[in-house]
Amino acid sequence: MSLQEMLKKAIMQELYSQRLYEQLMSEVENPIFMDRLAFILAEEEWQEDILRALYKERFGELENIDIEYEEKQLGLRELIDFAMEEEIESREHYIALFEQVDEKDIELRKLFYYFVRMELTHYQILEAEQECIERFPDSAMYWSKEVEKEVKE
C-alpha cells in the first residue's frame, strides 16, 4: 500500500473512531468516564486534522471521504471492548505508516510514533474504565443505565 493510500485509510479510521466515541458517549452516564471519552474524541479529531493537512501537503486536496458507520447494537461493556479493538487496529496502522516513511523524514516518523503512543493511551483509558465497571458495578456512580439495571436485578 502506498503512503497516499495509507494516509487516506488513517483518515477514514479516525472518522470511524469519532463516530464510535460519539456513540459511546451517548451510552455513558458516569461524568468522569464521559470526560475521558471527550478527551479521546478530541484527540481523534486532532489526528484527523493533522492527517488531512499532511495529505494535502503531499498529495493535494483529498476528495470527500464518506465512511459507513452503523451504530453498534452492543451493551456498554461490549462496546468498550469493540473500541479497544479499534484502537489496537489504529495503532498497528500507525506502526505500519511509521515503518513506511523514509528514515530521513524524521519529523514525519516522529509524528507517526506519537500517534502510535496516542492510540495506546486511548486503549489504556478504555481498559481502565472497563476494569472499574467489572470490579465495581454497584458503585454509587453508575457507568450506564445498562450497568445500573444489572446491579438492581
C-alpha positions as CSV (number, residue, x, y, z in Angstrom):
1,M,0.0,0.0,0.0
2,S,1.4,3.4,-0.9
3,L,1.8,6.3,1.6
4,Q,-1.0,8.1,-0.1
5,E,-3.4,5.1,0.4
6,M,-2.2,4.6,3.9
7,L,-2.9,8.2,4.8
8,K,-6.4,8.0,3.4
9,K,-7.0,4.8,5.3
10,A,-5.8,6.5,8.5
11,I,-8.2,9.5,8.0
12,M,-11.0,7.0,7.4
13,Q,-10.1,5.2,10.7
14,E,-10.1,8.5,12.6
15,L,-13.5,9.4,11.2
16,Y,-14.8,5.9,12.1
17,S,-13.4,6.2,15.6
18,Q,-15.1,9.6,16.1
19,R,-18.5,8.1,15.3
20,L,-17.7,5.2,17.7
21,Y,-16.8,7.6,20.5
22,E,-19.9,9.7,19.9
23,Q,-21.9,6.5,20.3
24,L,-20.1,5.5,23.4
25,M,-20.6,9.0,24.9
26,S,-24.4,8.6,24.3
27,E,-24.4,5.4,26.3
28,V,-22.3,6.6,29.3
29,E,-23.6,8.3,32.4
30,N,-20.5,8.4,34.6
31,P,-19.2,12.0,34.3
32,I,-15.6,11.0,34.7
33,F,-15.8,8.4,32.0
34,M,-17.6,10.9,29.8
35,D,-14.7,13.4,30.2
36,R,-12.3,10.7,29.3
37,L,-14.3,9.8,26.2
38,A,-14.5,13.5,25.3
39,F,-10.7,13.7,25.6
40,I,-10.2,10.7,23.3
41,L,-12.7,12.1,20.8
42,A,-10.9,15.5,20.7
43,E,-7.6,13.7,20.0
44,E,-9.2,11.6,17.2
45,E,-10.4,14.9,15.7
46,W,-7.0,16.4,16.1
47,Q,-5.4,13.4,14.4
48,E,-7.8,13.7,11.5
49,D,-7.0,17.4,11.0
50,I,-3.2,16.7,11.1
51,L,-3.6,13.8,8.6
52,R,-5.7,15.8,6.2
53,A,-3.2,18.7,6.3
54,L,-0.4,16.2,5.7
55,Y,-2.3,14.5,2.8
56,K,-2.9,17.9,1.2
57,E,0.7,19.0,1.6
58,R,2.0,15.7,0.0
59,F,-0.7,14.7,-2.5
60,G,-3.1,17.7,-3.0
61,E,-6.7,18.1,-1.9
62,L,-8.4,15.0,-0.6
63,E,-11.8,14.2,-2.1
64,N,-14.7,13.9,0.3
65,I,-14.5,10.8,2.3
66,D,-17.7,9.1,3.3
67,I,-17.4,6.4,5.9
68,E,-20.1,4.0,6.7
69,Y,-20.8,3.8,10.4
70,E,-23.7,1.8,11.7
71,E,-24.4,2.1,15.4
72,K,-23.3,-1.0,17.2
73,Q,-26.1,-2.8,18.9
74,L,-24.0,-3.8,21.9
75,G,-24.1,-3.4,25.6
76,L,-21.7,-0.9,27.2
77,R,-19.0,-3.4,28.1
78,E,-19.1,-5.0,24.6
79,L,-19.0,-1.5,23.0
80,I,-15.9,-0.7,25.1
81,D,-14.3,-4.0,24.0
82,F,-15.0,-3.1,20.4
83,A,-13.5,0.4,20.8
84,M,-10.4,-1.2,22.4
85,E,-10.0,-3.5,19.3
86,E,-10.3,-0.4,17.1
87,E,-7.5,1.3,19.0
88,I,-5.3,-1.7,18.5
89,E,-6.1,-1.7,14.8
90,S,-5.3,2.1,14.5
91,R,-2.1,1.6,16.5
92,E,-1.0,-1.1,14.1
93,H,-1.8,1.1,11.1
94,Y,0.3,3.9,12.5
95,I,3.2,1.5,13.2
96,A,3.0,0.5,9.5
97,L,3.0,4.2,8.5
98,F,6.0,4.8,10.7
99,E,7.8,1.9,9.0
100,Q,6.8,3.1,5.5
101,V,8.2,6.6,5.9
102,D,11.8,7.1,4.8
103,E,14.2,7.1,7.8
104,K,15.5,10.5,6.6
105,D,12.0,12.0,7.1
106,I,12.5,12.3,10.8
107,E,9.6,14.8,11.5
108,L,7.1,12.5,9.9
109,R,8.4,9.5,11.6
110,K,8.1,11.4,15.0
111,L,4.5,12.2,14.2
112,F,3.5,8.7,13.4
113,Y,5.4,7.4,16.5
114,Y,3.4,10.0,18.5
115,F,0.2,8.7,17.0
116,V,1.2,5.2,17.9
117,R,1.5,6.3,21.5
118,M,-1.8,8.2,21.5
119,E,-3.6,5.1,20.3
120,L,-2.0,3.1,23.1
121,T,-3.1,5.7,25.6
122,H,-6.7,5.5,24.3
123,Y,-6.6,1.8,24.7
124,Q,-5.3,2.1,28.3
125,I,-8.0,4.6,29.2
126,L,-10.7,2.3,27.9
127,E,-9.1,-0.7,29.6
128,A,-9.1,1.1,33.0
129,E,-12.7,2.1,32.7
130,Q,-13.7,-1.4,31.7
131,E,-11.9,-2.8,34.7
132,C,-13.7,-0.4,37.0
133,I,-17.1,-1.4,35.5
134,E,-16.3,-5.0,36.0
135,R,-14.9,-4.7,39.5
136,F,-17.3,-2.1,40.9
137,P,-20.6,-2.4,39.0
138,D,-22.5,-1.4,42.1
139,S,-20.6,1.8,42.5
140,A,-22.7,4.8,43.6
141,M,-21.8,6.4,40.2
142,Y,-23.1,4.1,37.6
143,W,-21.4,3.9,34.2
144,S,-24.6,3.5,32.2
145,K,-28.3,2.7,32.6
146,E,-27.5,-0.8,31.5
147,V,-25.0,-1.4,34.3
148,E,-27.4,0.2,36.8
149,K,-30.1,-2.2,35.7
150,E,-27.9,-5.2,36.1
151,V,-26.9,-4.2,39.6
152,K,-30.5,-3.7,40.7
153,E,-31.6,-7.1,39.4
